[in-house]
Amino acid sequence: MESKRLKSTMQLVQLANFVLDNLVQSRIGFIVLFHCWQSDESLKFAQQFIKPIHPILVYHQFVQIRGVPNWPHLELNYMGHTQPTLAIYVDIKCEQAQELVKEASREQIYNQHYHWLLVGNQSELEFYDLFALFNISIDADVSYVKEEYRNNNDSVVYAVYDVYNNGKMIGGQLNVTASHEMSCDPFECRRTRYLSSLLKRSKYGNREQLTDVVLRVATVVTQRSLTLSDNELIRFLSQENDTHIDSLARFGFHLTLILRDLLHCKMKFIFSDSWSKSDVVGGSVGAVVDQTADLTATPSLATEGRLKYLSAIIETGFFRSVCIFRTPHNAGLRGDVFLQPFSPLVWYLFGGVLSLIGVLLWITFYTECKRMQERWRLDYLPSLLSTFMISFGAACIQSSSLIPRSAGGRLIYFALFLISFIMYNYYTSVVVSSLLSSPVKSKIKTMQELAESSLTVGLEPLPFTKSYLNYSRLPEIHLFIKRKIETQTQNPELWLPAEQGVLRVRDNPGYVYVFETSSGYAYVERYFTAQQICDLNEVLFRPEQLFYTHLHRNSTYKELFRLRFLRILETGVYRKQRSYWVHMKLHCVAQNFVITVGMEYVAPLLLMLICADILVVVILLVELAWKRFLTRPPLTFHP
């Protein structure tokens, strides 16, 4: 009896060496040991930890399970820790060990946060029968260690098996994979044999296929009625035409189909007509929060409230809502474009030079008529006003019937036409470039300016737009609601489908339409000409945000899905799908069409012409009245 107990004590030394070697390989320094050893056996085991074969310090705690009838609040009472991973040793040969492992299954603590070492001498079939009903997750770090004693020496062989389940709740079966054998003596442990190629792959490289589960996937469909059958909805989401219809939902759905092919699993789609009713309740987001769904196929925003319950594993979309409108025809008359080439000082100096030349021309004509030979004289002496007209006419590249005959006079003409030619060419080049540049844009650039304007507004009836209007705390949005939404509560055309809203923007300059760019831009490109696209004004309706694929915060598939999505990203498949389904900006290619000068530029000129004509008529009438006054016969008085 004493020799048997001595042998058992010696085997604890080998076991301690194995546990220490396992902790070193796993890079874990904290362990809780659930055992049913005698006190002297526990002491022997602990001494091996104090003087280990590996030069590391391992913090350990012993829990005697003999006599413990049940294990309520197992994790809270025995496994409270702040470490990334805590090692748990369980001697399943003990009578109370089965209740312990069952309680661990009920509390769902077979996961990546605990490194389980389940040591016993059961056969693989007996262990499988015991753990087949347990809730062991796919990210679980559970090893079954089977002991085998050798009588010919002091070594003990430990066969290590990797244990996990792809998802007990969704049809997964227990998987027990033989890994390797370790031979331990009182002095060291050696890896003696590989039982499979498990160690040649990473943890998730061994668990990359979920062939035995049916993943529950929450999917948003906004453009089809949920009364349709699941097959009809799946057929709609699978179509590749009309990418502007429910583009975000269909983009996420196609990414999910790629994920399904990578995992070799089945999927059950749970359809909803919205992302959520509030931040985390209802819709596809609410389904993941309450764990009735494992994954969201439709990407969603990572808000502060959602991140308390969900984890955003990868960016799978971009969210951008804008207000578009064409500049109203009477929104701004650009008469200043004809004055912009020169500063006011240049205009004043140019007018002064022309006036000076007009005076010099009059002096020249006067001199030729009065002081020079008869052959130099003109038929008549032009007035000072006429020479001023000649000077300003030359500035407008107009010729003159009166030409000085003297050399000095002609030099004045030469200087006049030369300076007029230089100024005219510079002026016209600047004016033409201004007129043929980008069209007139509205001065409305922010939501507050839009809310304070007199423009009429329409919105696309999207769930997240209505939710944003209800829950946004921005003052400009509150002003927008007060000025543009509440004043149209009786207007049946306040909420318009994207196609109708875009057409109304095209046909009614000054009409503002709010829509989501991933779907609405397709209608703009379909119905707008290239020139009309360049005419559009855009105001950002809400801050641009990224969309993410979400899992529950405690999901066991988090790392696996992240790795698969990264694979999709690295291969370029994600970029191809996104460029096909999501339109993020419009392309204005001005050089591909002829730009016409609009009334906003011509109207000031026509107005000047009309005013000049009216002034001419008034002056003519004044002249006629004055002449009549001067030529009327004198009054005669008869006695």
C-alpha positions in Angstrom: 0.0 0.0 0.0 2.8 2.3 0.9 4.7 1.5 -2.3 1.5 2.2 -4.3 1.1 5.6 -2.7 4.7 6.4 -3.2 4.3 5.5 -6.9 1.3 7.8 -7.1 3.3 10.6 -5.5 6.1 10.1 -8.0 3.5 10.3 -10.8 2.4 13.7 -9.5 5.9 15.0 -10.1 5.7 13.9 -13.8 2.2 15.5 -14.0 3.5 18.8 -12.5 6.3 18.8 -15.1 3.7 18.2 -17.9 1.5 21.0 -16.6 4.5 23.4 -16.3 5.7 22.5 -19.8 2.1 23.1 -21.2 1.9 26.5 -19.5 5.3 27.5 -20.9 4.3 26.5 -24.4 0.9 28.4 -24.0 2.6 31.5 -22.4 0.3 31.4 -19.4 1.5 32.2 -15.8 -1.7 31.7 -13.8 -3.5 28.4 -13.1 -6.3 27.1 -10.8 -6.1 23.4 -10.0 -9.3 21.5 -9.2 -8.2 18.2 -7.6 -8.9 15.5 -5.1 -5.4 14.7 -3.9 -4.3 14.1 -0.3 -2.6 17.1 1.4 0.9 15.5 1.1 0.3 14.9 -2.6 -0.8 18.5 -3.1 2.4 19.6 -1.3 4.5 17.4 -3.5 2.9 18.9 -6.6 3.3 22.5 -5.2 7.0 21.9 -4.5 7.5 21.0 -8.1 6.0 24.4 -9.0 8.3 26.2 -6.6 11.3 24.5 -8.1 10.2 23.9 -11.6 12.2 22.4 -14.5 11.5 25.7 -16.3 12.9 28.9 -15.0 9.5 30.7 -14.8 7.2 31.8 -12.0 3.7 30.4 -12.1 1.0 31.7 -9.9 -1.2 28.8 -8.8 -4.2 28.1 -6.6 -5.4 24.7 -5.4 -9.1 23.9 -5.0 -10.0 20.6 -3.3 -13.2 19.3 -5.0 -13.8 16.3 -2.7 -17.0 16.8 -0.8 -18.3 19.7 -2.9 -21.9 18.8 -3.8 -22.5 21.4 -6.5 -20.7 24.4 -8.1 -23.1 27.5 -8.3 -21.5 30.6 -9.7 -18.4 28.7 -10.6 -16.7 31.5 -12.6 -17.5 34.2 -10.1 -16.4 32.2 -7.0 -13.3 30.4 -8.3 -12.1 32.0 -11.6 -12.2 35.8 -11.1 -9.1 37.2 -12.8 -7.9 40.1 -14.8 -5.5 38.1 -17.0 -6.1 37.6 -20.8 -6.1 33.8 -20.2 -6.4 31.8 -17.1 -5.4 28.1 -17.0 -7.8 25.6 -15.4 -6.7 22.1 -14.4 -9.4 19.6 -13.7 -8.8 16.0 -12.5 -11.8 14.4 -14.1 -11.1 11.1 -12.3 -12.5 12.8 -9.1 -16.2 12.0 -8.3 -17.3 15.6 -8.1 -15.4 16.6 -11.3 -18.4 15.8 -13.5 -20.6 18.3 -11.8 -17.9 20.9 -12.1 -17.5 20.4 -15.9 -21.3 20.4 -16.3 -21.6 23.7 -14.5 -18.8 25.2 -16.7 -20.9 24.2 -19.7 -24.0 25.9 -18.2 -22.1 29.1 -17.5 -20.5 29.0 -21.0 -17.0 29.3 -19.9 -15.4 26.9 -22.3 -14.1 29.7 -24.4 -10.9 31.5 -25.4 -10.5 33.2 -22.0 -9.7 29.9 -20.2 -7.0 27.4 -21.0 -8.6 24.1 -19.9 -6.5 21.0 -19.0 -8.9 18.0 -18.4 -6.7 15.2 -17.2 -7.9 11.6 -16.9 -7.5 8.1 -18.1 -10.8 7.6 -19.9 -10.9 6.3 -23.4 -11.7 8.7 -26.3 -15.2 7.3 -26.6 -16.0 7.7 -22.9 -14.7 11.3 -23.0 -16.8 12.0 -26.1 -19.9 10.6 -24.6 -19.4 12.7 -21.5 -18.7 16.0 -23.3 -20.9 15.6 -26.4 -23.8 17.5 -24.7 -21.6 20.3 -23.3 -21.6 23.8 -24.7 -18.0 24.1 -25.9 -17.4 26.9 -28.3 -15.3 27.0 -31.4 -12.8 29.4 -29.9 -12.5 27.2 -26.8 -9.0 26.4 -25.6 -9.8 22.9 -24.1 -7.3 20.0 -24.0 -8.1 16.5 -22.9 -5.0 14.8 -21.5 -5.0 11.1 -21.3 -2.5 9.5 -18.9 -0.7 6.3 -19.7 1.7 4.8 -17.2 4.8 2.8 -18.2 5.9 0.1 -15.8 9.4 -0.3 -17.1 10.5 3.2 -16.1 9.5 6.3 -14.2 8.1 8.1 -17.2 4.4 8.9 -17.9 3.0 9.4 -21.4 0.4 12.1 -21.8 -1.7 12.0 -25.0 -3.1 15.5 -25.7 -6.4 16.0 -27.6 -7.8 19.3 -28.9 -11.5 19.7 -28.0 -14.0 22.1 -29.5 -17.5 22.4 -30.9 -18.5 24.6 -33.9 -21.6 25.6 -32.1 -23.8 23.4 -30.0 -26.8 25.7 -30.2 -26.8 25.8 -34.0 -26.2 22.1 -34.7 -22.5 21.7 -34.1 -21.0 18.4 -33.1 -18.1 17.8 -30.6 -14.7 17.5 -32.2 -11.9 15.7 -30.4 -8.7 15.7 -32.4 -5.5 13.9 -31.3 -2.6 16.3 -31.3 0.6 14.8 -29.8 2.2 12.7 -27.0 4.4 14.0 -24.2 6.7 11.7 -22.2 7.6 13.1 -18.8 9.9 11.8 -16.1 10.9 13.4 -12.8 13.4 15.7 -14.6 11.9 16.7 -17.9 9.2 16.4 -20.6 9.7 15.5 -24.2 7.4 15.5 -27.2 7.7 11.9 -28.4 5.1 11.6 -31.2 2.7 13.6 -33.3 -0.7 12.1 -33.5 -1.9 14.4 -36.3 -0.8 17.4 -38.3 -2.7 19.7 -35.8 0.4 21.5 -34.5 1.4 22.4 -38.1 -1.5 24.7 -38.3 -2.8 27.7 -36.3 -5.7 27.3 -33.9 -8.2 28.7 -36.4 -6.4 27.0 -39.3 -7.7 23.7 -37.8 -11.2 25.1 -37.3 -11.7 27.0 -40.5 -14.7 24.9 -41.8 -18.1 24.9 -40.1 -19.7 22.1 -42.1 -22.0 21.0 -39.3 -23.7 24.3 -38.3 -26.4 26.6 -39.6 -25.4 30.2 -38.9 -28.2 32.6 -38.1 -27.7 35.8 -40.2 -29.7 39.0 -39.6 -30.4 40.7 -42.9 -32.1 44.1 -43.6 -34.5 44.4 -46.6 -36.0 47.9 -47.1 -37.3 47.8 -50.7 -39.3 44.5 -50.5 -42.2 43.5 -48.3 -41.3 41.1 -45.5 -44.6 39.3 -46.3 -42.7 37.6 -49.2 -41.3 34.2 -48.6 -37.7 33.7 -47.6 -36.9 32.2 -51.0 -38.3 35.3 -52.8 -36.3 37.7 -50.5 -33.1 35.7 -51.0 -33.7 35.7 -54.8 -34.0 39.5 -54.7 -30.9 39.9 -52.6 -29.0 37.6 -54.9 -29.7 39.5 -58.1 -26.9 41.5 -59.6 -28.9 44.0 -61.7 -30.4 47.3 -60.5 -27.6 47.8 -58.0 -29.1 51.1 -56.7 -32.1 49.2 -55.1 -31.2 48.3 -51.5 -27.6 48.5 -52.4 -26.2 48.4 -48.8 -28.3 45.3 -47.9 -27.4 43.5 -51.1 -23.7 44.4 -50.9 -23.6 43.0 -47.3 -25.5 39.9 -48.5 -23.1 39.1 -51.2 -20.1 39.5 -48.8 -21.9 37.1 -46.5 -22.3 34.5 -49.3 -18.5 34.7 -49.9 -18.0 34.1 -46.2 -20.4 31.1 -46.3 -18.3 29.6 -49.2 -15.1 30.1 -47.2 -16.5 28.4 -44.1 -18.4 25.7 -46.0 -21.4 26.2 -43.7 -25.1 26.7 -44.1 -26.9 29.9 -43.2 -30.4 30.8 -42.1 -31.3 34.4 -42.9 -33.5 36.3 -40.5 -35.1 39.3 -42.4 -35.9 42.7 -40.9 -37.1 46.0 -42.5 -34.8 48.1 -40.4 -31.4 48.1 -38.7 -33.0 48.8 -35.3 -36.0 50.5 -33.7 -33.8 52.3 -31.2 -30.0 52.1 -30.9 -29.8 48.4 -29.9 -33.5 47.2 -29.8 -35.3 45.6 -32.7 -34.2 45.1 -36.3 -31.1 43.2 -37.4 -28.9 44.9 -34.7 -31.4 43.9 -31.9 -31.3 40.3 -33.2 -27.5 40.1 -32.6 -27.8 41.9 -29.3 -30.3 39.4 -27.9 -28.3 36.5 -29.6 -31.1 35.3 -31.8 -28.7 35.9 -34.7 -25.0 35.1 -34.9 -24.0 37.7 -37.5 -25.4 40.8 -39.4 -25.2 40.4 -43.1 -26.1 44.1 -43.6 -23.3 46.4 -42.3 -24.3 49.0 -39.7 -23.0 52.0 -37.8 -20.7 51.4 -34.8 -22.4 53.7 -32.3 -21.4 54.2 -28.7 -24.5 52.5 -27.5 -24.1 49.5 -29.8 -20.5 48.9 -28.9 -21.6 48.0 -25.3 -23.1 44.9 -26.7 -21.5 44.3 -30.1 -18.1 44.1 -31.6 -17.3 45.6 -35.0 -15.0 43.1 -36.6 -14.2 44.7 -40.0 -15.2 47.7 -42.1 -17.6 46.6 -44.8 -19.2 49.8 -46.1 -19.4 53.6 -46.1 -22.4 55.7 -45.1 -23.0 59.1 -46.7 -26.2 61.0 -46.9 -26.4 64.3 -48.8 -28.8 67.0 -49.8 -28.6 67.8 -53.6 -30.2 70.6 -55.5 -29.6 72.7 -58.6 -28.9 76.4 -58.2 -32.2 78.4 -58.8 -32.2 80.4 -62.0 -32.6 83.7 -60.1 -30.4 82.7 -57.2 -27.6 85.1 -58.2 -26.9 87.4 -61.1 -23.2 87.5 -61.8 -22.6 90.9 -63.3 -19.4 91.2 -61.4 -17.7 88.7 -63.7 -17.4 91.5 -66.3 -15.5 93.7 -63.8 -13.4 91.1 -62.1 -10.5 91.0 -64.6 -9.3 94.4 -63.3 -9.3 96.0 -59.9 -11.1 99.4 -59.5 -7.8 101.3 -59.6 -7.0 99.8 -63.0 -10.4 100.7 -64.3 -10.0 104.3 -63.1 -6.5 104.6 -64.6 -7.6 103.1 -67.9 -10.6 105.5 -68.1 -8.2 108.4 -67.3 -5.8 107.4 -70.0 -8.7 107.1 -72.5 -9.9 110.6 -71.5 -6.5 112.0 -71.8 -6.1 110.5 -75.3 -9.5 112.0 -76.2 -8.3 115.4 -75.2 -5.1 114.9 -77.1 -7.0 113.9 -80.2 -9.2 117.1 -80.0 -6.0 119.2 -79.7 -4.6 117.4 -82.7 -7.6 117.9 -84.9 -7.8 121.6 -83.7 -4.2 122.1 -84.6 -4.6 120.5 -88.0 -7.6 122.6 -88.8 -6.4 126.0 -87.5 -2.6 126.0 -87.6 -1.4 123.7 -90.4 -1.6 123.8 -94.2 -4.8 123.5 -95.9 -4.1 120.0 -97.2 -3.9 118.8 -93.6 -7.2 120.2 -92.6 -10.4 118.1 -92.1 -13.6 119.1 -93.6 -14.8 120.0 -90.1 -13.5 120.3 -86.6 -14.8 117.4 -84.4 -16.0 118.3 -81.0 -14.4 117.3 -77.7 -17.3 114.8 -77.2 -16.5 113.2 -80.6 -12.9 112.7 -79.7 -13.9 111.1 -76.4 -16.2 108.8 -78.4 -13.3 107.9 -80.7 -11.0 107.1 -77.7 -13.6 104.9 -75.9 -14.5 103.3 -79.2 -11.0 102.3 -79.7 -11.0 100.6 -76.3 -13.9 98.5 -77.6 -11.9 97.6 -80.7 -14.0 99.9 -82.9 -12.4 101.9 -85.8 -13.0 105.6 -86.6 -13.8 107.5 -89.7 -11.7 110.5 -88.5 -8.0 109.9 -88.8 -5.4 112.6 -88.1 -3.3 113.4 -91.1 -0.2 114.6 -89.2 2.5 112.2 -88.1 2.1 113.2 -84.4 -1.6 112.6 -84.6 -1.2 109.2 -86.1 1.3 108.3 -83.4 -1.4 109.1 -80.8 -3.8 106.9 -82.8 -1.2 104.1 -82.8 -0.6 104.3 -79.1 -4.4 104.3 -78.5 -5.1 101.2 -80.6 -2.0 99.4 -79.2 -3.0 99.9 -75.5 -6.6 99.0 -76.4 -5.5 95.9 -78.1 -3.4 94.7 -75.1 -6.1 95.5 -72.6 -8.9 93.9 -74.7 -7.1 90.6 -75.2 -6.2 90.3 -71.5 -9.8 91.3 -70.5 -11.5 88.8 -72.9 -9.3 85.9 -71.9 -10.1 86.4 -68.2 -13.8 86.9 -68.9 -14.1 83.8 -71.2 -12.2 81.6 -68.7 -14.6 82.8 -66.0 -17.7 82.2 -68.0 -16.6 78.7 -69.2 -15.4 77.5 -65.8 -17.5 75.6 -63.3 -21.2 76.7 -63.3 -22.6 79.0 -60.7 -22.9 77.3 -57.3 -25.2 78.1 -54.5 -23.8 79.8 -51.4 -25.6 77.3 -49.2 -22.9 75.0 -47.8 -24.1 73.8 -44.4 -27.3 72.3 -43.0 -27.9 75.5 -41.0 -27.8 77.6 -44.1 -30.1 75.2 -45.9 -32.6 75.2 -43.0 -32.6 79.0 -43.0 -33.1 79.2 -46.8 -36.5 79.3 -48.6 -35.8 76.1 -50.6 -38.3 73.3 -50.6 -37.1 69.9 -49.2 -38.0 66.3 -49.9 -36.5 63.2 -48.3 -36.0 59.5 -49.2 -38.1 57.3 -46.9 -35.2 55.3 -45.3 -35.3 54.0 -41.8 -32.0 55.4 -40.7 -32.9 58.8 -42.1 -36.0 58.9 -39.9 -34.1 57.6 -37.0 -31.4 60.3 -37.4 -34.0 63.0 -37.5 -35.6 61.6 -34.3 -32.4 61.1 -32.2 -29.9 63.6 -33.5 -28.8 66.2 -31.0 -27.2 68.7 -33.4 -28.8 72.2 -33.3 -28.8 72.5 -37.1 -30.8 69.3 -37.5 -33.4 70.6 -34.9 -33.6 73.8 -36.9 -33.9 71.8 -40.2 -36.8 69.7 -38.7 -38.6 72.9 -37.4 -38.2 74.8 -40.7 -38.5 72.1 -43.3 -40.2 69.0 -41.8 -42.8 70.3 -39.4 -44.0 72.9 -41.9 -44.8 70.0 -44.4 -46.5 67.5 -42.1 -49.6 67.6 -44.4 -47.6 67.4 -47.6 -47.9 63.8 -49.1 -44.8 64.5 -51.2 -42.4 65.2 -48.3 -41.2 61.6 -48.5 -40.5 60.6 -52.0 -38.8 57.5 -53.5 -35.2 58.1 -54.7 -36.1 58.0 -58.4 -38.9 60.6 -58.1 -36.9 62.8 -55.9 -33.9 62.9 -58.3 -36.2 63.7 -61.2 -37.7 66.6 -59.3 -34.3 68.0 -58.5 -33.5 67.9 -62.3 -36.7 69.6 -63.3 -37.1 72.1 -60.5 -33.9 74.1 -59.7 -34.0 75.0 -56.1 -35.7 71.8 -55.0 -33.7 70.0 -52.3 -33.7 66.2 -52.0 -32.1 64.2 -49.2 -30.9 60.7 -50.0 -28.3 58.1 -49.4 -25.5 58.2 -52.0 -24.9 54.5 -52.4 -28.3 54.1 -54.1 -29.3 57.6 -55.1 -26.2 58.4 -57.2 -27.2 55.7 -59.7 -30.4 57.7 -60.5 -28.4 60.9 -60.8 -26.1 59.3 -63.4 -29.1 57.8 -65.2 -31.3 60.9 -65.5 -28.8 63.8 -65.5 -26.6 65.0 -68.3 -22.9 65.5 -67.7 -23.4 69.3 -67.5 -26.3 68.9 -65.1 -24.2 66.8 -62.8 -21.6 69.6 -62.7 -24.4 72.0 -61.9 -25.4 70.1 -58.7 -24.9 71.5 -55.2 -24.3 69.1 -52.3 -24.7 69.7 -48.6 -23.7 66.9 -46.2 -26.8 65.8 -44.4 -25.0 64.0 -41.6 -21.4 63.3 -40.8 -19.8 60.6 -43.0 -19.4 57.3 -41.1 -18.1 53.8 -41.8 -20.2 50.7 -41.8 -19.1 47.6 -39.9 -20.1 44.0 -39.8 -21.1 43.2 -36.2 -21.1 40.2 -33.9 -22.2 40.0 -30.3 -19.5 41.1 -27.9 -19.2 37.6 -26.4 -19.5 35.8 -29.8 -17.2 32.8 -30.1 -16.9 33.3 -33.8 -15.3 36.7 -33.5 -11.7 35.8 -34.4 -12.7 33.2 -37.0 -14.9 35.6 -38.9 -12.4 38.4 -38.6 -9.7 36.2 -40.2 -12.1 35.2 -43.0 -13.1 38.8 -43.7 -9.5 39.8 -43.8 -8.9 37.2 -46.4 -11.7 38.6 -48.5 -10.2 42.0 -48.1 -6.6 40.9 -49.0 -7.7 39.1 -52.2 -9.4 42.2 -53.6 -12.8 40.6 -53.6 -14.2 43.1 -51.2 -13.0 46.0 -53.3 -14.5 44.6 -56.4 -17.9 44.0 -54.7 -17.9 47.5 -53.1 -17.1 49.3 -56.4 -20.0 47.3 -58.0 -22.6 47.9 -55.4 -21.7 51.2 -53.7 -21.6 54.6 -55.5 -19.8 57.1 -53.3 -19.3 60.1 -55.6 -20.4 61.7 -58.9 -17.9 62.5 -61.6 -18.0 66.0 -63.2 -16.0 65.9 -66.4 -16.5 69.4 -67.7 -14.2 69.1 -70.8 -16.5 66.5 -72.3 -19.3 68.9 -73.2 -19.8 72.5 -74.4 -20.6 74.9 -71.6 -23.2 77.5 -72.4 -23.3 80.9 -70.8 -26.5 81.2 -68.7 -28.8 84.1 -68.0 -27.1 84.7 -64.6 -24.2 86.2 -66.7 -26.1 87.7 -69.7 -29.0 89.2 -67.6 -26.8 92.0 -66.2 -25.7 93.0 -69.7 -29.2 93.0 -71.0 -30.3 95.0 -68.0 -27.5 97.5 -68.7 -28.6 97.7 -72.3 -32.2 98.3 -71.4 -31.2 101.0 -68.9 -29.0 102.7 -71.5 -31.8 102.7 -74.1 -34.2 104.2 -71.6 -31.6 106.9 -70.7 -31.1 107.6 -74.4 -34.8 108.0 -75.0 -35.1 110.3 -71.9 -32.2 112.4 -73.1 -33.6 112.6 -76.6 -37.0 113.8 -75.2 -35.2 116.4 -73.1 -33.3 117.6 -76.1 -36.4 117.9 -78.2 -38.3 119.7 -75.4 -35.3 122.1 -75.0 -35.1 122.8 -78.8 -38.8 123.4 -78.9 -38.5 125.8 -76.0 -35.7 127.7 -77.7 -37.4 127.9 -81.1 -41.0 128.8 -80.1 -42.2 132.2 -81.4 -42.2 135.1 -79.0 -45.4 136.1 -77.4 -47.1 139.1 -78.9 -49.5 141.3 -77.0 -52.4 143.2 -78.9 -53.9 146.2 -77.4 
